[in-house]
Amino acid sequence: MEQQFILRAFQDQIKPIDLEPSQQLLVELYRQLLLREAYCKHLLQENLLKGSSPLF
């Protein structure tokens, strides 16, 4: 439910943005998503190598 609210607020916020700024925003969001994924993989690998259970 909270995620839907946040998504709706984001949609309202970006509605007036033109094409070029929209593309720049998408590139930045994707870059951050890739960084987050790499960080999660790193944490998971560290936890597995230590023999402890993963954080997830």
Legacy VTK file of the C-alpha trace (Angstrom):
# vtk DataFile Version 3.0
C-alpha trace
ASCII
DATASET POLYDATA
POINTS 56 float
0.000 0.000 0.000
2.769 2.444 0.931
4.684 1.557 -2.241
1.610 2.366 -4.335
1.346 5.768 -2.661
5.036 6.483 -3.263
4.741 5.378 -6.895
1.691 7.604 -7.432
3.505 10.575 -5.887
6.477 9.920 -8.186
4.181 9.728 -11.230
2.625 13.077 -10.317
6.060 14.600 -9.789
7.460 13.550 -13.181
4.337 14.172 -15.257
5.361 17.706 -16.319
8.965 16.745 -17.207
9.970 16.985 -20.881
11.562 14.148 -22.852
15.262 14.972 -22.360
15.085 15.460 -18.580
12.948 12.309 -18.390
15.606 10.324 -20.200
18.310 11.698 -17.908
16.227 10.759 -14.881
15.722 7.227 -16.192
19.444 6.801 -16.798
20.220 7.977 -13.258
17.566 5.705 -11.741
18.921 2.738 -13.691
22.474 3.550 -12.589
21.329 3.594 -8.965
19.456 0.320 -9.461
22.617 -1.319 -10.808
24.645 -0.018 -7.860
22.040 -1.322 -5.429
22.043 -4.716 -7.116
25.836 -4.913 -7.006
25.828 -3.951 -3.313
23.219 -6.612 -2.493
25.201 -9.255 -4.378
28.345 -8.229 -2.527
26.611 -8.499 0.862
25.155 -11.861 -0.049
28.522 -13.214 -1.193
30.206 -11.966 1.989
27.593 -13.642 4.160
27.790 -16.907 2.229
31.583 -16.958 2.400
31.498 -16.409 6.148
29.111 -19.319 6.509
26.413 -17.236 8.099
22.876 -16.948 6.856
22.133 -14.172 4.358
20.496 -10.963 5.480
17.546 -11.488 3.138
LINES 1 57
56 0 1 2 3 4 5 6 7 8 9 10 11 12 13 14 15 16 17 18 19 20 21 22 23 24 25 26 27 28 29 30 31 32 33 34 35 36 37 38 39 40 41 42 43 44 45 46 47 48 49 50 51 52 53 54 55
